[in-house]
């Protein structure tokens, strides 16, 4: 299970919590997953179905679905047959590729893949280098210095090799459009290199010591300046400066990232699920209520004269019950449908809509504590910060379920012969601002008796929101559980913490 679906929860910014899922493709025809997340909210926040509807929940979430970035080491990028750099090198070595529309498109696709893979690989190297996120090491200074030295050698060698391969594009007769896209992608790769060198520089500054620290920072500083000079030579109109707002730099670097990452993006079209069946059931209910009213009218007209007071009363009562039967039937129909259908269906396609890859189904509802699975209630009790039931107050529970179906074999046809696609990343961002409206001040003052005197001390007022997820990987698999604690105050997210479940 751990290999087929992964979950990660973190704070995206002050007001958005981000839930990331990676769904691995299974070798069978379909890959199916189901994740139900229970959100435990203190009742003091005033969140309930009357003020926080399904529509409000969906309005407050944002979904990003993209292909999983293929995994290559820097060495594999230069040697593996399915590496975008190797494929790019092969195409550029062929005569007349400039006149082949398919190969021209493959050149740009390979460049974009290369930027995404390089960014992912460098992020992994940086996490491994950082003593806070990598494996625990007995000597952080020696570890960072050694890793930084290898990083400088490996990445600078790779950058030189890559530019040796793509350098011929600058003078090729490929037309203005492809030449522009190549330069934009090359600029984005240069920014990735620059940011990674600076990240290593900061780690060296924090952990390394003595002459080794000076040597590494000198080398990294030279590489940062080299990338800045390279982008100037490309004609990049922006540079990061110390005496400006750098608005254009931030905007352009973000736009470049989106442009080059488009090779991994999927189109997600959202539609309500079960509307036809819902209207059909509502029609049946309306027919039943009409039958009731008509039978009442016919019965009293047959027993009394047509225009008598009893017939008049019967028609009014019949209409009253007809209306109530209709509304009650609609409510029952909706409740029955919710047991089988979801609120929304999201169809996943490639950006050009040429390949339908699967679909997601979502539904959200408020759940009574007594209706929760016992395992979920137990995990909530384990996550109590105070040892009190519900941490001393009643809670409202929101249940959010997502069902995922992927057509595994269709992924191979997206980029035939290109980097292997192993799954998709599903990123959901939930805006927590509706939870903050009724919170108390984030800082409160309390009296403290010390040495015979009262001192007023500051205390932080926070609220705990627990999230428990039940992750199912398809038929025959054992559910897996995750538990997280989201700490909030009136100013937004304070921290996000994963809790041990033992399951």
N, C-alpha and C positions, 0 to 999 in steps of 0.2 A: 504493500500500500504506500509506504513512504516514498517508493520510487515512482509511483504513478501519479500522485497528486501531492503538491506541496502548498503550504499556506504560510503567509507572513503578514503580520499586522504592524503598522508603524504610523507615526504622525507625518502627514504630508506638509502641513503648515499649522498655524495656530487654530484653525477652524475645521480642518478636514482630516479625518482618520482614513488611512489607506489600507485596504485588505487586498493582498495579492495572492493569486492562485496560479499555479503552473499545472496544466493538465498534459500528461504525457500520452502520446499516441500509442494505442495498443495494436498488436499485429493483426487482430481480428478486423472484421469489416467495420465495426463501430467501437468507439471508446465512449463509455458512459460513466458519468459521475453525478453525485448529488451531495450538496453541502447545505446544511441547515444551521444558521447562526441565530442564537438566542441572545437578545440584548436586554440586560437587566437594568432598569432605570429606577432610581429612587422616586417614590410618588411625590415627594416634595418639589420635583421639577415640573409637575403639572402636565405631564405628557400622557394623553389617553386618546381613545378613538374619536372623541368629540372634537379635539383640537389638532390632532395629528393623523390625518387620513392617509389612505394608501397613495393617493395622488400627491400629497405633500412629501411622503417618503421618497417616491420616485423623482419628484422635482429636486430633492436634496441630494440625490446620488448622481455620480458621473461614472460611466463605464468606458474603459479603454481595453480593447481586445487586439492582440497582435501576435504574430508568429514568434515562437521562442527563438532567440538569437542562436544560430549554430555555434558549436563549441570547437574552436581550433586554438592550439598553442601558436606562439609566434613562429616556431620552427615548422609546424604543420602547415601554416599559411604559405610557406615557401616550397613545400614538398608534396603535400597531399593532392591527388588528382582532382578532388571535388572542391578544393580551395578556390575561392573567387580570385585570388591573386595568380594562382597557377593557370586558371582558365583565361584570365585577362592576358597573361603573358602569351598563351597559345594563340589567342585571337589576333593580338597585335603582331605576332610573327608570321601570320598568314598574308599572302599577297591579295590585294583587292578587297580586304574586309571592309574598307570604307564605303564600298558601293552595295554592301549587303545589309538591308534594313534589319534583319534578325540579329546579325552580329553587332551592329551598332547599338541596338537595344541591349544586347547581352553585355556589352562593354560598360554601359552606365549601370546596369543591374549589379554587375560584379563590383564596381567601385562602391556602390551604396552598401552592399553586403560587407565589403571589406571594412568600411568605416564602422558599421554596427558591431562586427566581430572584434575589431581592434579595441573599441571602447569597452566592450564586455570583458575582454581578456585583461586589459590594463586595470580595470576596476578590481578584478580578482587578484591580480598581483599586489595591488595596493592594500587590499584587505588582509592578505597574507603577510605583508610587510608590517602592518600596524600591530603592535603588541596588544592593543585593546580589542581588536576584532579577529586577529589570527590565532594560531595556537599559542598557548602560554610558553614563554621562553625564560630561561634562568637569567640571561643577560640581555635586556632590551637594547642597550647601546650597540653591542656587538651584532645582534640580530639585524637591527635596522641598517647598520653600516654595510654588512655583508649583502643584504637584500638590495639595498640602494645601488651598490656597485654593480651587481648583476643586472639590475633594472636598466641602468644607464647603458651598459654594454649591449644588452639584448635589444632594447627599444631603438637606440640610435642606429644600430646595425640594420634593424628591420626597416627603419625610415629611409635609410640610404638605399637599400635594396628596392623598396617600393618605388621610390622616385626614379631609380634607374629604369624600372620597367615601364612606368607611365610617362616618363619624360618625353617620349616620342609623340605622345598625343598632342603636345603643345604645337608642334609644327605640321601635324597631319591635316590633310584636306578632308575634314569631316563635317564641315558646315558650322555655322555660327551656333546653332542650338546645342549640338553635342559638345562643342568646345566650351560653351558657357556652363553647361551642366557638369562637365569634367572639372572646370576650375572651381565651381561652387563646392563640389564634393571634396576636391583636394584641399580647399580652404578649411572645410569642416574637419578633415583628418588632421590638419595642422593644429587646429584649436584643441582637438582631443589630445595630441601629443603635448602641447603647451600646458594644458591643465594637469596632465599626469605628472609632468616634470615638476610643476609647482607643488603638487600634493606630496611628492617625494621630498622636495626641498623642506617643506614644513615638518615632515617626520624626522628628517635629518637634524633640523634645527632643535627639535624637542628632545631627541634621544641620543644622537651621536655626540662624541666628545673629542676635544683636542685637535690635532692636525688632520685626523681622518674627517672630522666634521668640516673643516675648512676646505679640504680637497674636494669632497663630494659637493659642497655648496658651490664651489667655483665651477665645477664641471656642469652641474645642473643649471646654474645661471647662464653659462655659455649656450646651453641647449635651448633655454627659453628665449634668449636673444636671437638665436639662429632661426627659431620658428617665427618670431616677429618679423625678421628680415625677409624670410621666405614669403610670408603673406604680403608684405609690401611689394615684393617682386611680382607676385601674382596680380597685383593691382587692387588688393583688398582696400576698401575705402575707410575702414575703421581700425583703430588700435585702442587698447585700454590705457587710460591716462589717469594721473593722480589728482589733477586739478579740474575735473569736470564731472558731470553726472553720469557719463558713459551710457546714456540711454540708447544711442544707436548701436553701441557694441552689444549690449544685452539683447536688444531686439534682433539684431542680425545673427548673433550666435544661436539664439533660440530658433529662428527661422531656418538656419542651415541644418540644425539638428533634426527638425521636422522634415525638411526636404530629403535628407539622406536616409532617414529612418522610414520613409514611406514604403520602402521595399518590404518591410515587415508588417505594415498596417493591414488590418482587415476592415471591410465595410460591415457595419452592424445596423441592420434595419429593424426597427421596433414596431410591433403591431399587437393589439389586444388579442387575447386568445379566447376562442369559444363564443364569439359574438353570434354566429349563426345558430348554434345550439341554444344559446340563451334566449334569442328571439323566438325560436321554435317553442321552447318550454313556456315562455310568457304568453304566447298565442294559445297554447293548450289551456293554461290557467284562465285566460280571458274567456275562452269558450266554455269552460266548466262553470264559471261564475254567471255567464249569460244563460246557460241552461237552467241553473238554479232560479234565476229571476224569471225566466220565461215559464217554467213549471208553476211557480207560485202564481203568476198572473193568469195562466190558463185555468188553474184549479179554482181560483176565486171567481173568475168570470163564468165558469161553468156552474158554480153553485149559487151565485147571486146574479142579479142583473148587471149589465155592463157598466152603468153609471150609478153605482151605489157607494155609500160611504165605506162599507167593508172592503170593496174592491179597491177604492182609493187608498185605504190604509195598507192593504196587501201590496199594492204597487210600490208605495214608499218604503215599506219594510223590506220588500224584495230587492229594491235598488240599494238600500243601505247594506244588506248582507252581501249583495253582489259585489259592491265596492270593497268590502272587507275581505271577502274570499279572494278577490283578485290580488289585493296587496299582500295578504298572507301567503298566497301561492307564489308570488314573486320573491318574497323573502326566503321561503323554503327552497325554491328553485335555485336561487343564488347560493344558499348554503350547501345544497347538494352538489352543485357544479364546482364549488371551491374544493370539494374533496377529491375531484378528479382533474380539474383544469387549473391552470396557472393564470396569473394576471396578465403577463406579457410573454411574448415569444420574440426572440432576437435571432434573426437569420444571419449567419456568418458567411461572408463571401470575400473573395479577393477584391482589391480596390477597383479593378476593371470589370467586376461582376461576371467574369468568365468561369469562375469555379465556386460552387456552393460547397462549403466545407463542414457545415453542421449548424447547430442552433443551440441557444440557451433559453431556458424557461424560468420565469421568476414569479414568486408570490410572497406577499407580506401580510401579516395579520397580528393582532394582539392576542395573547394566549394567557389563560388563567394559570396560576402557579400549580394548581392541582392537576392540570392537564399535561404538564411537562413530563417527559420520560424520567424515570427515577434516576438514571445515570446523570442526566443534566442537572437535576436538583442536587445530587450529591456533589457534583463538580462545583456548583455554585456555593454550597456550604464550605467546601475546601478553600474557596477563594475569599472567605470572609476576613476582613482586616481586623475586626474587633472581637471576633468570636461570638457575636450576637447574631441571632437569626435575622438575615437581611441587613446585617450591620446596623441593627437598631431601628430600622424603619421598613415599612411595606414597600414593595417594588412592583412596577409595571413591566411586563415582558413583551417584547416585540420579537416575532419569529420571521426570519427572512430566509427563504429557501430558493436555491438555484439548482436546476437540473441541466446537465451539460451532455450533449450528444455530438460527437465528432465522427465524420466519415474518414477513417484513417487512410484508406488507399488513395483518396483524392489529393492528398497533400503532395504526393510524388509528382503529380502532373503540373504543379504550379511553376516550378523551375526545373525542368527535366535535366538531369545530369549535374545540377548545381549543388550547393551545400545541402546536406541532409537536414530535413525539418523534423524535429522530434516532438513538437507539441505547440501549445499556445499559452501565452500569458494573459490572464484576465485580471485587470486592475480596477477595483471599485473604490471610489472616494465618496465618503459620507460626510456631509456638512453637519456639524454638531451645534450650530448656532441656535436652532429651535430649542435645544436642551438648556440653554444658558439664561433664558429670559427671567426666570424666577429664582435664580441663585442669589445668595447673600453676598455682601462685599468680600472680595478675595483676601483682604487683610483685616483682622480684628484685634482689638486690644484687650488684654486680660490682666487683672491685678496679681502680683506675685509678692508674697511676704518674704523678705530677705534681710537678715541682720536687724530685725526689728523695724524695718521700713517697708512701705508698700512701693513696689516698682510696677510701672505699666509696661508690659512686654507685648510684642507683636506676635500674632499667630496666623498661620495661613488657613483659610477656609477652603476645603476642597470637597468634591463629590466623586464618588466611585461608580463607574459604569462597568459592569462585567459583561464579557462576551464569551459564550461557550458555543463551539462549533462541533457539529457531528458530520464527519466526512465519510462518505460511502463511495467505494470504487467500482460498483457494479455487482452483478450476481455472484454469490458465493464468497464475497470478501467480507472480512470483519470490519465493522465501523471503527474509525479512529476519532479521537476527541482532542480538541485543543481548548485552552482556557486563557483569557487575557484580561488584564485590568487596565481600564482607561480612566485616568485621573484628570478631572476637569475643575476649573474654577470659572468665575464669571468672565474672565478675559480669554478663555479658550482652553486648549489642550495643555496640560502640565507635563504629562508623561504617558507612555504606553509601555506596559510590562507584560511579558509572557509568563504564565504560571504553569507549574508542573502539574500534570494530570495523573501520571502513573498508569496510563491506559494506552 
